[in-house]
């Protein structure tokens, strides 16, 4: 095969990714996606619609006949990534260094940074909540819509050993084999949203959800995902505990199935290997290398009404690794920023005795500001350059 035959497909690929037609197609698909995704929020809710349409590579559709989902539309991540590659490739290919085009280069560079920052924010931003009672201390925050299965070894003299299994891992099903556990966790059934009913309230044909614990007394039903902003999915799973073989000793029989659910308030315990273990489905936790203590919470209202006027939290931040020990007042538009996380005053509960702080980690938080400054400078330079050129040309015509 000749060299020209080998290079021809490469140039065709370059032409495709630097084409203006690709830009227009992506922009058209983005408008369709926004329109369809906005309509879908009516039935799916804001968060589910964001997951299905804007935070995915493809929008999937499952036909009535058959269970194989089909991609019907590119998702927000795919459209954004293709637009980003298209803009970078076109800029590199057509780049020409002249003072006349400096403003265009700056504007394109700012747009590239803006698209890249938006994609990174969507992929890596993490939001969670920290609930603190007055006088209480916490070193973790919790995801508002994600759960995890906490398997706890309670036999430690001072500290418990916790193995957390994420909701996404439970959703995949199968066998979960962790080196920190002397048994395997086998996911028999998973429910993204569920309801529990006591067997005594159902007919004689009702079957228990599991063999042990609370699951032996209740039935479980799968329901559609929650759509309202103030509602949450009640994630549940039926798991089997299968002991491992150790030191040539044959593993004992299965310890049976258990129901774990975020609808259950207390964890369930069982005995294995001379130790006490507990199972509990809880909100996913993000542990910090420091602790936060709520010293005082203040909630002011407008006189004669129950309308909140202002609420603030005075907290103590303690970080032994950095010799940090100070008090901070968190209130509206005055968050606490520490170790790449930002603490906002979000709300309150429990008759003003509990403060709710929103914890945001966004590695590309400054990207939009940098991008806007670069785009602004580029536009000012480009318009200024042409304005000065026009003024000089007009002056020459007058003097002539």
C-alpha positions as a Markdown table, in Angstrom:
| # | Residue | x | y | z |
|---|---|---|---|---|
| 1 | Unk | 0.0 | 0.0 | 0.0 |
| 2 | Unk | 1.4 | 3.4 | -1.0 |
| 3 | Unk | 2.2 | 6.2 | 1.5 |
| 4 | Unk | -0.6 | 8.3 | 0.0 |
| 5 | Unk | -3.2 | 5.6 | 0.6 |
| 6 | Unk | -2.1 | 5.4 | 4.3 |
| 7 | Unk | -2.2 | 9.2 | 4.8 |
| 8 | Unk | -5.6 | 9.7 | 3.1 |
| 9 | Unk | -7.7 | 8.2 | 5.9 |
| 10 | Unk | -5.8 | 10.3 | 8.4 |
| 11 | Unk | -6.5 | 13.5 | 6.5 |
| 12 | Unk | -10.2 | 12.5 | 6.2 |
| 13 | Unk | -10.3 | 12.1 | 10.0 |
| 14 | Unk | -8.6 | 15.5 | 10.5 |
| 15 | Unk | -11.1 | 17.1 | 8.1 |
| 16 | Unk | -14.0 | 15.6 | 10.0 |
| 17 | Unk | -12.9 | 16.9 | 13.4 |
| 18 | Unk | -12.0 | 20.3 | 12.1 |
| 19 | Unk | -15.1 | 20.7 | 10.0 |
| 20 | Unk | -17.6 | 23.6 | 10.7 |
| 21 | Unk | -20.3 | 21.2 | 9.7 |
| 22 | Unk | -19.5 | 19.1 | 12.8 |
| 23 | Unk | -19.8 | 22.2 | 15.0 |
| 24 | Unk | -23.2 | 23.0 | 13.5 |
| 25 | Unk | -24.4 | 19.4 | 14.0 |
| 26 | Unk | -23.2 | 19.4 | 17.6 |
| 27 | Unk | -25.0 | 22.7 | 18.3 |
| 28 | Unk | -28.2 | 21.4 | 16.7 |
| 29 | Unk | -28.0 | 18.2 | 18.7 |
| 30 | Unk | -27.4 | 20.2 | 21.9 |
| 31 | Unk | -30.5 | 22.2 | 21.3 |
| 32 | Unk | -32.6 | 19.1 | 20.7 |
| 33 | Unk | -31.1 | 17.5 | 23.8 |
| 34 | Unk | -31.9 | 20.5 | 25.9 |
| 35 | Unk | -35.5 | 20.6 | 24.6 |
| 36 | Unk | -36.1 | 16.9 | 25.1 |
| 37 | Unk | -34.4 | 16.8 | 28.5 |
| 38 | Unk | -36.4 | 19.8 | 29.7 |
| 39 | Unk | -39.6 | 18.1 | 28.8 |
| 40 | Unk | -38.5 | 14.9 | 30.5 |
| 41 | Unk | -38.1 | 16.7 | 33.8 |
| 42 | Unk | -41.9 | 16.8 | 34.1 |
| 43 | Unk | -42.1 | 13.0 | 34.4 |
| 44 | Unk | -38.6 | 12.0 | 35.6 |
| 45 | Unk | -37.7 | 14.9 | 37.9 |
| 46 | Unk | -34.7 | 17.2 | 37.7 |
| 47 | Unk | -32.0 | 14.8 | 39.0 |
| 48 | Unk | -33.1 | 11.7 | 37.0 |
| 49 | Unk | -33.4 | 13.8 | 33.8 |
| 50 | Unk | -29.9 | 15.2 | 34.4 |
| 51 | Unk | -28.5 | 11.7 | 34.7 |
| 52 | Unk | -30.3 | 10.3 | 31.7 |
| 53 | Unk | -29.8 | 13.3 | 29.3 |
| 54 | Unk | -27.1 | 15.7 | 30.3 |
| 55 | Unk | -24.7 | 13.5 | 32.4 |
| 56 | Unk | -24.4 | 10.6 | 30.0 |
| 57 | Unk | -22.7 | 9.6 | 26.7 |
| 58 | Unk | -26.0 | 8.4 | 25.2 |
| 59 | Unk | -29.7 | 8.7 | 25.9 |
| 60 | Unk | -31.0 | 5.2 | 26.1 |
| 61 | Unk | -34.5 | 4.0 | 25.2 |
| 62 | Unk | -35.9 | 0.6 | 26.1 |
| 63 | Unk | -38.6 | -0.6 | 23.6 |
| 64 | Unk | -41.9 | -2.1 | 24.8 |
| 65 | Unk | -41.0 | -5.4 | 23.2 |
| 66 | Unk | -37.6 | -6.6 | 24.5 |
| 67 | Unk | -35.4 | -5.4 | 27.3 |
| 68 | Unk | -32.3 | -4.4 | 25.3 |
| 69 | Unk | -31.9 | -0.6 | 25.6 |
| 70 | Unk | -31.1 | 1.3 | 22.4 |
| 71 | Unk | -29.1 | 4.6 | 22.1 |
| 72 | Unk | -31.5 | 7.2 | 20.5 |
| 73 | Unk | -29.6 | 10.5 | 21.1 |
| 74 | Unk | -26.1 | 11.5 | 22.1 |
| 75 | Unk | -25.9 | 12.6 | 25.7 |
| 76 | Unk | -24.5 | 15.8 | 27.1 |
| 77 | Unk | -21.1 | 14.5 | 27.9 |
| 78 | Unk | -20.6 | 13.1 | 24.3 |
| 79 | Unk | -21.8 | 16.3 | 22.7 |
| 80 | Unk | -19.6 | 18.5 | 25.0 |
| 81 | Unk | -16.5 | 16.3 | 24.4 |
| 82 | Unk | -16.9 | 16.3 | 20.6 |
| 83 | Unk | -17.4 | 20.1 | 20.6 |
| 84 | Unk | -14.3 | 20.5 | 22.7 |
| 85 | Unk | -12.2 | 18.3 | 20.4 |
| 86 | Unk | -13.7 | 20.1 | 17.3 |
| 87 | Unk | -12.8 | 23.5 | 18.7 |
| 88 | Unk | -9.2 | 22.6 | 19.7 |
| 89 | Unk | -8.5 | 20.8 | 16.4 |
| 90 | Unk | -9.9 | 23.6 | 14.2 |
| 91 | Unk | -8.0 | 26.2 | 16.1 |
| 92 | Unk | -4.7 | 24.3 | 15.8 |
| 93 | Unk | -5.2 | 23.6 | 12.1 |
| 94 | Unk | -6.1 | 27.2 | 11.2 |
| 95 | Unk | -3.7 | 28.9 | 13.7 |
| 96 | Unk | -1.8 | 31.8 | 12.2 |
| 97 | Unk | 0.2 | 34.1 | 14.5 |
| 98 | Unk | -0.4 | 37.7 | 13.7 |
| 99 | Unk | -1.3 | 40.7 | 15.9 |
| 100 | Unk | -4.4 | 41.1 | 13.8 |
| 101 | Unk | -5.8 | 37.7 | 15.0 |
| 102 | Unk | -4.6 | 37.9 | 18.6 |
| 103 | Unk | -8.1 | 38.7 | 19.8 |
| 104 | Unk | -9.6 | 35.7 | 17.9 |
| 105 | Unk | -6.9 | 33.4 | 19.4 |
| 106 | Unk | -7.7 | 34.7 | 22.9 |
| 107 | Unk | -11.5 | 34.3 | 22.4 |
| 108 | Unk | -11.1 | 30.7 | 21.1 |
| 109 | Unk | -8.7 | 29.9 | 24.0 |
| 110 | Unk | -11.3 | 31.2 | 26.5 |
| 111 | Unk | -14.0 | 29.1 | 24.9 |
| 112 | Unk | -11.8 | 26.0 | 25.1 |
| 113 | Unk | -11.1 | 26.6 | 28.8 |
| 114 | Unk | -14.8 | 27.2 | 29.4 |
| 115 | Unk | -15.9 | 24.0 | 27.7 |
| 116 | Unk | -13.2 | 21.9 | 29.4 |
| 117 | Unk | -14.0 | 23.4 | 32.8 |
| 118 | Unk | -17.7 | 22.7 | 32.4 |
| 119 | Unk | -16.9 | 19.1 | 31.5 |
| 120 | Unk | -14.5 | 18.7 | 34.4 |
| 121 | Unk | -17.0 | 20.2 | 36.8 |
| 122 | Unk | -19.8 | 17.8 | 35.6 |
| 123 | Unk | -17.4 | 14.9 | 36.0 |
| 124 | Unk | -15.6 | 15.6 | 39.2 |
| 125 | Unk | -17.8 | 18.1 | 41.2 |
| 126 | Unk | -19.1 | 16.6 | 44.4 |
| 127 | Unk | -21.9 | 18.0 | 46.6 |
| 128 | Unk | -22.7 | 16.7 | 50.1 |
| 129 | Unk | -24.3 | 17.7 | 53.3 |
| 130 | Unk | -23.0 | 17.9 | 56.9 |
| 131 | Unk | -25.7 | 18.0 | 59.6 |
| 132 | Unk | -24.5 | 19.2 | 63.0 |
| 133 | Unk | -26.3 | 19.6 | 66.3 |
| 134 | Unk | -25.1 | 22.3 | 68.6 |
| 135 | Unk | -22.0 | 21.0 | 70.4 |
| 136 | Unk | -21.6 | 18.0 | 68.0 |
| 137 | Unk | -18.5 | 17.2 | 66.0 |
| 138 | Unk | -18.2 | 15.5 | 62.6 |
| 139 | Unk | -15.4 | 14.5 | 60.3 |
| 140 | Unk | -17.5 | 13.4 | 57.3 |
| 141 | Unk | -20.3 | 14.7 | 55.0 |
| 142 | Unk | -23.0 | 12.7 | 53.4 |
| 143 | Unk | -24.2 | 12.5 | 49.8 |
| 144 | Unk | -27.9 | 13.6 | 49.6 |
| 145 | Unk | -28.9 | 11.0 | 46.9 |
| 146 | Unk | -26.3 | 8.2 | 47.0 |
| 147 | Unk | -26.2 | 5.4 | 49.5 |
| 148 | Unk | -23.7 | 2.7 | 50.5 |
| 149 | Unk | -23.8 | -0.6 | 52.3 |
| 150 | Unk | -21.8 | -0.3 | 55.6 |
| 151 | Unk | -20.4 | -3.7 | 56.8 |
| 152 | Unk | -19.1 | -3.0 | 60.3 |
| 153 | Unk | -16.9 | -5.2 | 62.5 |
| 154 | Unk | -18.0 | -4.2 | 66.0 |
| 155 | Unk | -15.6 | -6.5 | 67.9 |
| 156 | Unk | -12.8 | -3.8 | 68.2 |
| 157 | Unk | -12.1 | -2.7 | 71.7 |
| 158 | Unk | -12.1 | 1.0 | 70.8 |
| 159 | Unk | -12.9 | 1.5 | 67.1 |
| 160 | Unk | -15.2 | -0.3 | 64.7 |
| 161 | Unk | -13.8 | -1.4 | 61.3 |
| 162 | Unk | -16.1 | -0.3 | 58.5 |
| 163 | Unk | -16.1 | -1.6 | 54.9 |
| 164 | Unk | -18.3 | 0.5 | 52.6 |
| 165 | Unk | -19.8 | -0.8 | 49.4 |
| 166 | Unk | -21.0 | 1.9 | 47.1 |
| 167 | Unk | -24.5 | 2.0 | 45.6 |
| 168 | Unk | -23.1 | 1.7 | 42.1 |
| 169 | Unk | -21.3 | -1.5 | 43.0 |
| 170 | Unk | -24.5 | -3.0 | 44.5 |
| 171 | Unk | -26.4 | -2.0 | 41.4 |
| 172 | Unk | -24.1 | -4.1 | 39.2 |
| 173 | Unk | -25.0 | -7.2 | 41.3 |
| 174 | Unk | -22.9 | -10.3 | 41.4 |
| 175 | Unk | -20.3 | -11.3 | 44.0 |
| 176 | Unk | -18.4 | -8.7 | 46.0 |
| 177 | Unk | -15.2 | -10.0 | 47.4 |
| 178 | Unk | -13.3 | -7.6 | 49.7 |
| 179 | Unk | -10.0 | -8.4 | 51.4 |
| 180 | Unk | -11.2 | -6.7 | 54.6 |
| 181 | Unk | -14.1 | -9.1 | 55.0 |
| 182 | Unk | -14.0 | -12.8 | 55.9 |
| 183 | Unk | -17.0 | -13.4 | 53.8 |
| 184 | Unk | -18.4 | -12.6 | 50.3 |
| 185 | Unk | -21.4 | -10.4 | 49.7 |
| 186 | Unk | -23.6 | -11.7 | 46.9 |
| 187 | Unk | -26.2 | -9.3 | 45.6 |
| 188 | Unk | -29.3 | -11.3 | 44.8 |
| 189 | Unk | -31.7 | -8.3 | 44.1 |
| 190 | Unk | -31.3 | -4.6 | 43.9 |
| 191 | Unk | -34.0 | -1.9 | 44.0 |
| 192 | Unk | -33.3 | 1.7 | 43.0 |
| 193 | Unk | -36.5 | 2.7 | 44.7 |
| 194 | Unk | -38.6 | 0.5 | 46.9 |
| 195 | Unk | -41.4 | 0.3 | 49.5 |
| 196 | Unk | -41.5 | -2.1 | 52.4 |
| 197 | Unk | -44.7 | -3.7 | 53.8 |
| 198 | Unk | -45.2 | -5.9 | 56.8 |
| 199 | Unk | -46.2 | -9.4 | 55.9 |
| 200 | Unk | -49.0 | -9.2 | 58.5 |
| 201 | Unk | -50.6 | -6.4 | 56.3 |
| 202 | Unk | -50.5 | -8.5 | 53.2 |
| 203 | Unk | -52.3 | -11.6 | 52.0 |
| 204 | Unk | -51.2 | -15.2 | 52.6 |
| 205 | Unk | -49.3 | -15.3 | 49.2 |
| 206 | Unk | -46.9 | -12.6 | 50.3 |
| 207 | Unk | -43.3 | -13.7 | 50.6 |
| 208 | Unk | -40.6 | -12.3 | 52.9 |
| 209 | Unk | -37.9 | -10.3 | 51.3 |
| 210 | Unk | -35.1 | -12.2 | 53.0 |
| 211 | Unk | -34.4 | -15.2 | 55.3 |
| 212 | Unk | -32.9 | -13.3 | 58.3 |
| 213 | Unk | -33.4 | -10.1 | 60.2 |
| 214 | Unk | -36.0 | -7.6 | 59.3 |
| 215 | Unk | -36.3 | -9.0 | 55.8 |
| 216 | Unk | -38.0 | -12.1 | 57.2 |
| 217 | Unk | -40.9 | -10.0 | 58.4 |
| 218 | Unk | -41.5 | -7.7 | 55.5 |
| 219 | Unk | -42.1 | -7.8 | 51.7 |
| 220 | Unk | -40.4 | -5.5 | 49.3 |
| 221 | Unk | -41.9 | -3.9 | 46.2 |
| 222 | Unk | -40.1 | -2.0 | 43.5 |
| 223 | Unk | -41.6 | 1.4 | 42.7 |
| 224 | Unk | -40.7 | 4.2 | 40.1 |
| 225 | Unk | -37.9 | 6.5 | 41.0 |
| 226 | Unk | -38.7 | 9.6 | 43.0 |
| 227 | Unk | -39.2 | 12.8 | 40.9 |
| 228 | Unk | -39.9 | 15.6 | 43.3 |
| 229 | Unk | -37.1 | 17.8 | 44.6 |
| 230 | Unk | -37.8 | 17.0 | 48.2 |
| 231 | Unk | -38.1 | 13.2 | 47.7 |
| 232 | Unk | -35.4 | 10.6 | 47.8 |
| 233 | Unk | -35.2 | 7.0 | 46.5 |
| 234 | Unk | -35.4 | 4.3 | 49.1 |
| 235 | Unk | -32.5 | 2.1 | 47.9 |
| 236 | Unk | -32.8 | -1.5 | 48.9 |
| 237 | Unk | -30.9 | -4.8 | 48.2 |
| 238 | Unk | -31.2 | -8.4 | 49.1 |
| 239 | Unk | -27.8 | -9.8 | 49.8 |
| 240 | Unk | -26.4 | -13.2 | 50.8 |
| 241 | Unk | -23.5 | -13.7 | 53.2 |
| 242 | Unk | -21.1 | -16.4 | 52.0 |
| 243 | Unk | -18.2 | -17.2 | 54.3 |
| 244 | Unk | -14.7 | -17.7 | 52.8 |
| 245 | Unk | -12.4 | -20.7 | 53.2 |
| 246 | Unk | -9.3 | -19.9 | 55.3 |
| 247 | Unk | -6.1 | -21.9 | 55.9 |
| 248 | Unk | -7.4 | -24.9 | 54.1 |
| 249 | Unk | -10.6 | -25.0 | 56.2 |
| 250 | Unk | -13.7 | -25.5 | 54.2 |
| 251 | Unk | -16.1 | -22.5 | 54.5 |
| 252 | Unk | -19.3 | -23.1 | 56.4 |
| 253 | Unk | -22.6 | -23.0 | 54.8 |
| 254 | Unk | -24.1 | -19.7 | 53.7 |
| 255 | Unk | -25.4 | -17.4 | 56.4 |
| 256 | Unk | -28.5 | -16.8 | 54.4 |
| 257 | Unk | -30.0 | -13.7 | 52.8 |
| 258 | Unk | -30.5 | -10.3 | 54.4 |
| 259 | Unk | -32.5 | -7.2 | 53.4 |
| 260 | Unk | -30.6 | -3.9 | 53.6 |
| 261 | Unk | -32.5 | -0.7 | 52.9 |
| 262 | Unk | -32.2 | 3.0 | 53.5 |
| 263 | Unk | -35.8 | 2.7 | 54.7 |
| 264 | Unk | -34.6 | 0.8 | 57.8 |
| 265 | Unk | -33.5 | 3.0 | 60.7 |
| 266 | Unk | -31.2 | 0.6 | 62.5 |
| 267 | Unk | -28.5 | -1.8 | 61.2 |
| 268 | Unk | -28.9 | -5.5 | 61.6 |
| 269 | Unk | -26.3 | -7.7 | 63.3 |
| 270 | Unk | -25.1 | -11.3 | 62.9 |
| 271 | Unk | -22.3 | -13.5 | 64.3 |
| 272 | Unk | -19.4 | -14.9 | 62.3 |
| 273 | Unk | -15.9 | -16.0 | 63.2 |
| 274 | Unk | -16.4 | -15.1 | 66.8 |
| 275 | Unk | -17.2 | -11.5 | 65.9 |
| 276 | Unk | -20.3 | -9.3 | 65.8 |
| 277 | Unk | -21.0 | -7.8 | 62.4 |
| 278 | Unk | -23.6 | -5.3 | 61.4 |
| 279 | Unk | -25.2 | -4.4 | 58.1 |
| 280 | Unk | -26.8 | -1.0 | 57.3 |
| 281 | Unk | -27.7 | 0.9 | 54.2 |
| 282 | Unk | -26.8 | 4.6 | 54.8 |
| 283 | Unk | -26.1 | 7.8 | 52.9 |
| 284 | Unk | -22.7 | 7.6 | 51.2 |
| 285 | Unk | -20.0 | 9.3 | 53.4 |
| 286 | Unk | -17.0 | 11.4 | 52.5 |
| 287 | Unk | -14.5 | 11.4 | 55.4 |
| 288 | Unk | -12.2 | 14.4 | 56.0 |
| 289 | Unk | -8.7 | 14.6 | 57.6 |
| 290 | Unk | -10.1 | 17.3 | 59.9 |
| 291 | Unk | -13.2 | 17.8 | 62.1 |
| 292 | Unk | -15.9 | 20.5 | 62.3 |
| 293 | Unk | -17.7 | 21.3 | 65.6 |
| 294 | Unk | -20.9 | 23.5 | 65.7 |
| 295 | Unk | -20.5 | 25.9 | 68.6 |
| 296 | Unk | -23.6 | 28.0 | 68.0 |
| 297 | Unk | -26.4 | 28.3 | 65.4 |
| 298 | Unk | -28.3 | 31.6 | 65.0 |
| 299 | Unk | -31.6 | 31.9 | 63.2 |
| 300 | Unk | -33.1 | 35.4 | 62.9 |
| 301 | Unk | -36.6 | 36.0 | 61.5 |
| 302 | Unk | -38.4 | 39.1 | 60.3 |
| 303 | Unk | -40.4 | 40.7 | 63.1 |
| 304 | Unk | -43.9 | 39.3 | 63.5 |
| 305 | Unk | -43.4 | 36.5 | 60.9 |
| 306 | Unk | -41.8 | 33.1 | 60.5 |
| 307 | Unk | -39.9 | 34.1 | 57.4 |
| 308 | Unk | -36.1 | 33.5 | 57.8 |
| 309 | Unk | -34.1 | 36.7 | 57.7 |
| 310 | Unk | -30.7 | 35.3 | 58.4 |
| 311 | Unk | -29.1 | 32.2 | 59.8 |
| 312 | Unk | -25.5 | 31.4 | 60.5 |
| 313 | Unk | -23.3 | 28.8 | 62.1 |
| 314 | Unk | -20.3 | 29.5 | 64.3 |
| 315 | Unk | -18.0 | 26.4 | 63.9 |
| 316 | Unk | -14.6 | 25.3 | 65.1 |
| 317 | Unk | -12.3 | 23.8 | 62.5 |
| 318 | Unk | -9.6 | 21.4 | 63.9 |
| 319 | Unk | -6.9 | 19.9 | 61.7 |
| 320 | Unk | -4.0 | 18.3 | 63.7 |
| 321 | Unk | -2.0 | 17.5 | 60.6 |
| 322 | Unk | -1.8 | 21.2 | 59.8 |
| 323 | Unk | -1.9 | 22.6 | 63.3 |
| 324 | Unk | -5.2 | 24.3 | 62.5 |
| 325 | Unk | -7.6 | 25.2 | 65.3 |
| 326 | Unk | -9.8 | 28.2 | 64.7 |
| 327 | Unk | -13.4 | 29.4 | 64.8 |
| 328 | Unk | -15.3 | 30.5 | 61.6 |
| 329 | Unk | -18.7 | 32.1 | 61.1 |
| 330 | Unk | -20.5 | 30.7 | 58.1 |
| 331 | Unk | -23.5 | 32.7 | 56.8 |
| 332 | Unk | -25.1 | 33.8 | 53.6 |
| 333 | Unk | -22.4 | 34.6 | 50.9 |
| 334 | Unk | -19.7 | 34.0 | 53.4 |
| 335 | Unk | -18.7 | 30.3 | 53.1 |
| 336 | Unk | -15.8 | 28.5 | 54.7 |
| 337 | Unk | -13.1 | 27.3 | 52.2 |
| 338 | Unk | -10.7 | 24.7 | 53.4 |
| 339 | Unk | -8.7 | 21.9 | 51.7 |
| 340 | Unk | -10.4 | 22.3 | 48.4 |
| 341 | Unk | -13.9 | 22.2 | 49.8 |
| 342 | Unk | -16.4 | 25.0 | 50.4 |
| 343 | Unk | -18.9 | 25.0 | 53.2 |
| 344 | Unk | -22.1 | 26.9 | 52.6 |
| 345 | Unk | -24.9 | 27.6 | 55.1 |
| 346 | Unk | -27.8 | 25.6 | 53.5 |
| 347 | Unk | -30.5 | 25.2 | 56.1 |
| 348 | Unk | -31.5 | 24.2 | 59.6 |
| 349 | Unk | -33.6 | 21.6 | 61.3 |
| 350 | Unk | -34.8 | 20.3 | 64.7 |
| 351 | Unk | -36.2 | 23.6 | 66.0 |
| 352 | Unk | -33.1 | 25.5 | 65.2 |
| 353 | Unk | -30.8 | 23.1 | 67.0 |
| 354 | Unk | -29.4 | 21.5 | 63.9 |
| 355 | Unk | -27.4 | 23.3 | 61.2 |
| 356 | Unk | -27.2 | 21.9 | 57.7 |
| 357 | Unk | -24.0 | 22.8 | 55.8 |
| 358 | Unk | -23.6 | 22.1 | 52.1 |
| 359 | Unk | -20.1 | 20.9 | 51.2 |
| 360 | Unk | -18.9 | 21.4 | 47.7 |
| 361 | Unk | -15.7 | 20.1 | 46.1 |
| 362 | Unk | -15.1 | 21.5 | 42.6 |
| 363 | Unk | -11.6 | 21.2 | 41.3 |
| 364 | Unk | -12.3 | 23.5 | 38.4 |
| 365 | Unk | -14.3 | 26.2 | 40.3 |
| 366 | Unk | -12.1 | 29.1 | 39.0 |
| 367 | Unk | -12.2 | 27.9 | 35.4 |
| 368 | Unk | -15.4 | 29.9 | 34.4 |
| 369 | Unk | -13.9 | 33.1 | 35.8 |
| 370 | Unk | -10.6 | 32.6 | 34.0 |
| 371 | Unk | -12.4 | 31.8 | 30.8 |
| 372 | Unk | -14.7 | 34.8 | 30.9 |
| 373 | Unk | -11.7 | 37.1 | 31.6 |
| 374 | Unk | -9.8 | 35.7 | 28.6 |
| 375 | Unk | -12.8 | 35.9 | 26.3 |
| 376 | Unk | -13.5 | 39.5 | 27.4 |
| 377 | Unk | -9.9 | 40.5 | 26.8 |
| 378 | Unk | -9.9 | 38.8 | 23.4 |
| 379 | Unk | -13.1 | 40.6 | 22.3 |
| 380 | Unk | -11.9 | 44.0 | 23.6 |
| 381 | Unk | -8.6 | 43.6 | 21.8 |
| 382 | Unk | -10.3 | 42.4 | 18.5 |
| 383 | Unk | -12.8 | 45.2 | 18.5 |
| 384 | Unk | -10.2 | 47.8 | 19.6 |
| 385 | Unk | -7.8 | 46.7 | 16.9 |
| 386 | Unk | -10.3 | 47.0 | 14.1 |
| 387 | Unk | -11.7 | 50.3 | 15.6 |
| 388 | Unk | -8.2 | 51.9 | 15.6 |
| 389 | Unk | -7.6 | 50.6 | 12.1 |
| 390 | Unk | -10.9 | 52.1 | 10.9 |
| 391 | Unk | -10.1 | 55.4 | 12.6 |
| 392 | Unk | -6.7 | 55.6 | 10.9 |
| 393 | Unk | -8.2 | 54.8 | 7.5 |
| 394 | Unk | -10.9 | 57.4 | 8.0 |
| 395 | Unk | -8.3 | 60.1 | 9.1 |
| 396 | Unk | -6.2 | 59.4 | 5.9 |
| 397 | Unk | -9.3 | 59.8 | 3.7 |
| 398 | Unk | -10.1 | 63.2 | 5.4 |
| 399 | Unk | -6.6 | 64.5 | 5.0 |
| 400 | Unk | -6.4 | 63.3 | 1.4 |
